[in-house]
Amino acid sequence: MNDRDNPKIRDKVQLTQPEQLYQIRDKEGNIIDLEQANGRELFNHYRHNVTNYDQVLDNRRDQQGYVTGRQEKEAVIGAAEQVLEKYRDEHIKVIKDGQKKGALIKQWFDKVGVGTALAFTHLLDSWSEKIKEVAKLQNSQRTLQTWNDTYRVQRELVKKLLKDEEVSEEIIEKVNKIYSTRSVNKVVELGTDLFDLKKSEMLKLVKSAIRYAKLNEESKS
């Protein structure tokens, strides 16, 4: 075989482990930070670990008993071409992906009426806070629904207990009136009548039980 066969060596060099493109290793096999590796370390990694450069030269050495300097140069060029072509494809992919995402982001900007990425970020932050508020409201609503269910069950149990214990109809009617009220202030008014208490005394009793309602404390008797 002679140097006229050299281009065949160049054509035989192919990428064999493209997944190693960004996992740079030195000649001892230690990983090097991509940003810290110099040009020689990068290319040595690419041709030895990413392509079949070594295998191509070993095959030529087995065939003719040696490898010429020109043949080795052709293998180096073949490895460089394969790596550069892969990087080109990756670069084009990133550009196209960026263009698609850029167009999508522009659509978002237009829809929500903002013109900059910073304004869009602020808008997303405000949405995030609103979503959190909605979640809190939903949790509060579920808690309130659970409490209402518990209250209704307790009310029915109390009514049943009064009947089972043969409590007078007069007392049962008073209990029903208490359960039928829909306002804390109404309870205060009702309590003063039912229990013959002063309003101030009834307010003190009610205050010990409530947590959220606002009481009308005007005209204390």
N, C-alpha and C positions, 0 to 999 in steps of 0.2 A: 504494500500500500504506500502511496506517496502523498505529497502535500495537496495534490489535486482533489483528494478525498476529504480535505479539511472541512468544507462547508457541510458535509454530512454530519460531522461531529456537532457542529453548531445547531443543526436542525434536530438532533436527537436529545438535546437538553430540554427538559420539560419540568414544570412545577409538579412536585410529588407530595408536598406537605404544605399547602397554602395556609393552613390553620396556624402554622408556625411563623407567619409573616410578622406578627407583632410581639412574638415571644423571643426576644433577642437573647442568644446564648454566646458565650465566648468559647474558645477552643477546648476548654476544660468542661464545657457543658453547663456552666453557671449562668443563671439568668442575669442579663444586664438591663438596667432601666433604659427604655427607648430614647428618652431625652438626654441621657448621659453618654450613650454609645457614640463613638466617632465613626467616620465614613468607612474606614477599613474594617472595623468590627462589624458594622452593619452588612457590608458586602460579603465578608467571610461567612457570616451567619446565613445570608440568603443563598449563596451558591452551595454551601456544604449541607445545610439543614432544610432548606425549602425546595431545592431542585435536586435532580439526579446527576448533578455535575460530576461527583466522584465516581458514580457507577459507570457513566459514559467513558471516562478516562480509563477506568480499570478494564473495561471491556476492550478498549483499543489497545491497551498495554498487553492484554492476553492474546490478542490477535496478531500483533506485529512485534511483540517483545519489548517495545519501548513507546514513549510518547514524545513527539517533537515539541519544541517551543511554540511553533505555529499552531499545532493541534491543540495545545493547552490554551492558547490565546483564543482560538475559535470556541472552545468550551466556555471560557470566561465570558465572551461576548454573548453566547447563547443563553447563559444563566442571567446576565444583565438584562437581555431583551425580555425574558420570561417574567422577571421580577417587575420591570418597568411597565410591562403590559398589564400585569395584575394590579399594580398601583394605579394605572390609568383607569382601569375598569372600576376600581374602588372609588376613585376620585369622581368619575362621571356619575356613579351611583349616588354619592353624597350630594353632588350638585343637583341632580334631578329630584332627589328626596327633599332637599332644601327648597327647591322651586315649588314643589307640590305643597309642602308645609307652609311656605311663604304665601302662596295663593290662598290656602285655607285660612291662615291667620288674617289676611287682608279681608276675607269674607266676614270673619268674626268681627274685625274692627268696624266694618261698614254696618253690620247688623246691630251692633250695640252702640254705635255712634261715637267711637273714640278714634284718635289718629295716631297714637304712639303706643309703643310696647309698655311704657311706664304707666300710661293712663289705663291700659288694658289690665295690667297687673293690679293697680289700685281697685279697679272694678271687680276683678276676681276675688280680691281680699274682702271687699264689701259683701259680695255674694256669699263668701264662705261664712262671714259673721252672721248673715241673715239665715243661712242654712242651720247654723248652730242654734240661733234663737228659735227657729221653727221646731228643731229637735227638742229643745227644752219645753216648748209649749205642748208638743205632742206627749212628752213624758208627764207633764203636769195634768194634761187632759186625761191620760190613762189613769193617773193616780186619783183624780177626782171621780172618774167613772167607777173605779174600784171602791172608793169610799162611799159613793152613792148606793152602790149595790149592797155594801155592808150595812149601811143605815137602813135601807128598806127591809132587809132580812131581820135586823134587830127590832124594828118597829112591829113587824108581823109577829115575831116571837113574844114581844111584850104584850101585845093584844091577846094572843092565845093564852099566855100565862094568866092574865087578868080574868079571862073567862073560866079557865080551868080552876082557878082559885075562888071562883064565885064572888068576885069583887062586885060591889054595887054598880048599877048602871050609871049612877051619877059620877062615880070616880072614873069609869071607863070613858064616859063622855068628855071629862076634863082631859084625860090622857090623849084622846083623839084630837081635841082642840090643840093641844101642845104640838102633836105630830103634824097637824095640818098647817101650821104657820110656815110662811116662806121668808120671813125677815127676822133678824135678830132683834130689832127694835119692837117688832110686833110681839115677840116672845116676852120682852120686858113688860109691855103693857098687859099682856095676858097673865103673866106671872103675878103681877100686883093684885089682880082680881082673884085668881085661883087660890093664892096662898095668903091673901090678906097681908101683904108686905108693903112697906114703903118703897117708893121707886128707887131710892138710894140703896136700899138693902137688896132689891132685885138686880140692880146694876152691878153691885159687888159680886153677887152670885154668878151672873152671866159672864162678867169679865174673867172670872177664874177658869172659864171653859173655852172662850173663843180665842182665836189666834189671828184672824185676818179681817174680820168685819169691823166696820166703824160704827160706833154707837152714838146715837143722838142723846146727849146728856143734858140737854136744856130742860129747864123747868123741873129741876130735882125737887122732890117733896120731902 
